[in-house]
Amino acid sequence: MSVLISILITFLVVILVLYLIGRLPLDGRTKQIANIVVIIIGVIALLRYLAVF
């Protein structure tokens, strides 16, 4: 149950950060790079919770 809660919290944090990046007054290319970085970090965190790493 703890792993499921951790996965849910990680997913919600990634969605929140992506939303906040979208609200920043940045160049389109910069937003795209920031979104990719956040998604990669989120996927790595989820894989860590699933004991892949």
DSSP file (Angstrom, degrees, kcal/mol; ACC not computed):
  #  RESIDUE AA STRUCTURE BP1 BP2  ACC     N-H-->O    O-->H-N    N-H-->O    O-->H-N    TCO  KAPPA ALPHA  PHI   PSI    X-CA   Y-CA   Z-CA
    1    1 A M     >        0   0    0      0, 0.0     4,-2.0     0, 0.0     5,-0.2   0.000 360.0 360.0 360.0 -36.5    0.0    0.0    0.0
    2    2 A S  H  >  +     0   0    0      1,-0.2     4,-2.2     2,-0.2     5,-0.2   0.875 360.0  52.4 -63.7 -38.2    2.9    2.4    0.8
    3    3 A V  H  > S+     0   0    0      2,-0.2     4,-2.5     1,-0.2    -1,-0.2   0.900 107.7  51.9 -65.8 -40.1    4.3    1.9   -2.7
    4    4 A L  H  > S+     0   0    0      1,-0.2     4,-2.3     2,-0.2    -2,-0.2   0.902 110.2  48.0 -63.8 -41.4    1.0    2.8   -4.3
    5    5 A I  H  X S+     0   0    0     -4,-2.0     4,-2.6     2,-0.2    -1,-0.2   0.901 111.5  50.6 -65.5 -40.9    0.7    6.0   -2.3
    6    6 A S  H  X S+     0   0    0     -4,-2.2     4,-2.4     2,-0.2    -2,-0.2   0.897 110.6  49.0 -64.3 -40.5    4.3    6.9   -3.2
    7    7 A I  H  X S+     0   0    0     -4,-2.5     4,-2.5     2,-0.2    -2,-0.2   0.916 112.0  48.8 -64.6 -43.1    3.6    6.3   -6.9
    8    8 A L  H  X S+     0   0    0     -4,-2.3     4,-2.4     2,-0.2    -2,-0.2   0.917 112.1  48.0 -63.8 -44.1    0.4    8.4   -6.7
    9    9 A I  H  X S+     0   0    0     -4,-2.6     4,-2.4     2,-0.2    -2,-0.2   0.914 112.0  49.9 -63.6 -42.9    2.2   11.3   -4.9
   10   10 A T  H  X S+     0   0    0     -4,-2.4     4,-2.4     1,-0.2    -2,-0.2   0.925 111.0  49.4 -61.3 -44.8    5.1   11.2   -7.5
   11   11 A F  H  X S+     0   0    0     -4,-2.5     4,-2.2     1,-0.2    -2,-0.2   0.914 112.0  48.1 -61.0 -44.1    2.6   11.3  -10.3
   12   12 A L  H  X S+     0   0    0     -4,-2.4     4,-2.4     2,-0.2    -1,-0.2   0.880 110.8  51.0 -66.0 -38.0    0.7   14.2   -8.8
   13   13 A V  H  X S+     0   0    0     -4,-2.4     4,-2.7     2,-0.2     5,-0.2   0.910 109.7  50.1 -65.7 -41.7    4.0   16.1   -8.2
   14   14 A V  H  X S+     0   0    0     -4,-2.4     4,-2.4     2,-0.2    -2,-0.2   0.926 111.8  48.0 -62.4 -44.0    5.1   15.6  -11.8
   15   15 A I  H  X S+     0   0    0     -4,-2.2     4,-2.1     2,-0.2    -2,-0.2   0.911 112.5  49.4 -62.5 -42.6    1.7   16.9  -13.1
   16   16 A L  H  X S+     0   0    0     -4,-2.4     4,-2.5     2,-0.2    -2,-0.2   0.916 111.6  47.8 -63.6 -44.0    1.9   19.9  -10.8
   17   17 A V  H  X S+     0   0    0     -4,-2.7     4,-2.5     1,-0.2    -2,-0.2   0.901 110.9  51.3 -65.8 -40.5    5.4   20.8  -11.8
   18   18 A L  H  X S+     0   0    0     -4,-2.4     4,-1.8    -5,-0.2    -1,-0.2   0.895 110.7  49.4 -62.7 -38.8    4.5   20.4  -15.5
   19   19 A Y  H  X S+     0   0    0     -4,-2.1     4,-1.1     2,-0.2    -2,-0.2   0.926 111.6  48.1 -64.0 -44.7    1.5   22.7  -14.9
   20   20 A L  H  X S+     0   0    0     -4,-2.5     4,-0.7     1,-0.2     3,-0.3   0.876 109.3  52.6 -66.6 -37.0    3.7   25.3  -13.2
   21   21 A I  H >< S+     0   0    0     -4,-2.5     3,-0.8     1,-0.2     5,-0.2   0.893 106.1  55.2 -63.6 -38.2    6.3   25.2  -16.0
   22   22 A G  H 3< S+     0   0    0     -4,-1.8    -1,-0.2     1,-0.2    -2,-0.2   0.781 105.7  52.5 -64.1 -26.7    3.5   25.8  -18.4
   23   23 A R  H 3< S+     0   0    0     -4,-1.1    -1,-0.2    -3,-0.3    -2,-0.2   0.622  88.2 100.8 -84.7 -13.8    2.5   29.0  -16.5
   24   24 A L  S << S-     0   0    0     -3,-0.8     2,-2.0    -4,-0.7     7,-0.1  -0.436  82.1-119.1 -73.7 145.3    6.0   30.4  -16.6
   25   25 A P        +     0   0    0      0, 0.0     2,-0.3     0, 0.0    -1,-0.1  -0.513  65.2 136.9 -82.8  74.7    6.8   33.1  -19.1
   26   26 A L        -     0   0    0     -2,-2.0     2,-0.0    -5,-0.2    -5,-0.0  -0.729  61.3 -88.5-116.4 164.9    9.6   31.2  -20.9
   27   27 A D     >  -     0   0    0     -2,-0.3     4,-2.3     1,-0.1     5,-0.2  -0.358  41.2-114.4 -65.7 152.5   10.5   30.6  -24.5
   28   28 A G  H  > S+     0   0    0      1,-0.2     4,-2.1     2,-0.2     5,-0.1   0.879 116.2  50.4 -59.7 -40.6    8.8   27.6  -26.1
   29   29 A R  H  > S+     0   0    0      2,-0.2     4,-2.2     1,-0.2    -1,-0.2   0.899 110.1  50.3 -65.6 -40.7   12.1   25.7  -26.5
   30   30 A T  H  > S+     0   0    0      1,-0.2     4,-2.5     2,-0.2    -2,-0.2   0.902 110.3  49.8 -65.2 -41.5   13.0   26.3  -22.9
   31   31 A K  H  X S+     0   0    0     -4,-2.3     4,-2.7     2,-0.2    -1,-0.2   0.906 109.8  51.7 -62.6 -40.9    9.6   25.0  -21.7
   32   32 A Q  H  X S+     0   0    0     -4,-2.1     4,-2.3     2,-0.2    -2,-0.2   0.921 111.2  46.4 -63.5 -43.8    9.9   21.9  -23.9
   33   33 A I  H  X S+     0   0    0     -4,-2.2     4,-2.3     2,-0.2    -1,-0.2   0.915 113.2  49.6 -64.2 -42.7   13.3   21.1  -22.4
   34   34 A A  H  X S+     0   0    0     -4,-2.5     4,-2.4     1,-0.2    -2,-0.2   0.903 110.5  50.5 -63.8 -40.8   12.0   21.7  -18.9
   35   35 A N  H  X S+     0   0    0     -4,-2.7     4,-2.4     2,-0.2    -1,-0.2   0.916 110.5  49.2 -62.8 -42.9    9.0   19.5  -19.5
   36   36 A I  H  X S+     0   0    0     -4,-2.3     4,-2.5     2,-0.2    -2,-0.2   0.913 111.0  49.9 -63.4 -42.4   11.2   16.7  -20.9
   37   37 A V  H  X S+     0   0    0     -4,-2.3     4,-2.4     1,-0.2    -2,-0.2   0.921 111.7  48.1 -62.7 -44.1   13.6   16.9  -17.9
   38   38 A V  H  X S+     0   0    0     -4,-2.4     4,-2.4     1,-0.2    -2,-0.2   0.907 112.0  49.3 -64.3 -41.7   10.6   16.7  -15.4
   39   39 A I  H  X S+     0   0    0     -4,-2.4     4,-2.6     2,-0.2    -1,-0.2   0.911 111.1  49.4 -65.2 -41.8    9.1   13.8  -17.2
   40   40 A I  H  X S+     0   0    0     -4,-2.5     4,-2.4     2,-0.2    -2,-0.2   0.927 112.3  47.5 -63.3 -44.1   12.4   11.9  -17.2
   41   41 A I  H  X S+     0   0    0     -4,-2.4     4,-2.3     1,-0.2    -2,-0.2   0.904 112.5  50.6 -62.9 -40.3   12.9   12.5  -13.5
   42   42 A G  H  X S+     0   0    0     -4,-2.4     4,-2.4     2,-0.2    -2,-0.2   0.908 110.3  48.4 -63.9 -42.6    9.3   11.4  -12.8
   43   43 A V  H  X S+     0   0    0     -4,-2.6     4,-2.6     2,-0.2    -2,-0.2   0.910 111.5  50.1 -65.1 -41.6    9.8    8.2  -14.8
   44   44 A I  H  X S+     0   0    0     -4,-2.4     4,-2.0     2,-0.2    -2,-0.2   0.908 111.0  49.6 -63.1 -40.7   13.0    7.4  -13.0
   45   45 A A  H  X S+     0   0    0     -4,-2.3     4,-2.0     2,-0.2    -2,-0.2   0.916 111.5  48.6 -64.0 -42.5   11.3    8.1   -9.6
   46   46 A L  H  X S+     0   0    0     -4,-2.4     4,-1.6     1,-0.2    -2,-0.2   0.901 110.8  50.2 -64.8 -40.1    8.4    5.8  -10.5
   47   47 A L  H  <>S+     0   0    0     -4,-2.6     5,-2.6     1,-0.2     6,-0.7   0.865 108.3  53.7 -65.8 -34.5   10.8    3.0  -11.7
   48   48 A R  H ><5S+     0   0    0     -4,-2.0     3,-1.3     1,-0.2    -1,-0.2   0.904 107.8  50.1 -65.4 -40.3   12.7    3.3   -8.4
   49   49 A Y  H 3<5S+     0   0    0     -4,-2.0    -1,-0.2     1,-0.3    -2,-0.2   0.816 107.6  54.0 -66.3 -29.5    9.4    2.9   -6.5
   50   50 A L  T 3<5S-     0   0    0     -4,-1.6    -1,-0.3    -5,-0.2    -2,-0.2   0.347 117.4-116.4 -86.8   7.3    8.7   -0.2   -8.5
   51   51 A A  T < 5S+     0   0    0     -3,-1.3    -3,-0.2    -5,-0.1    -2,-0.1   0.786  79.0 126.8  65.4  31.7   12.1   -1.6   -7.6
   52   52 A V      <       0   0    0     -5,-2.6    -4,-0.2     1,-0.1    -5,-0.1   0.843 360.0 360.0 -81.3 -36.8   13.5   -1.6  -11.1
   53   53 A F              0   0    0     -6,-0.7    -5,-0.1    -9,-0.2    -1,-0.1   0.387 360.0 360.0-101.8 360.0   16.5    0.4  -10.0
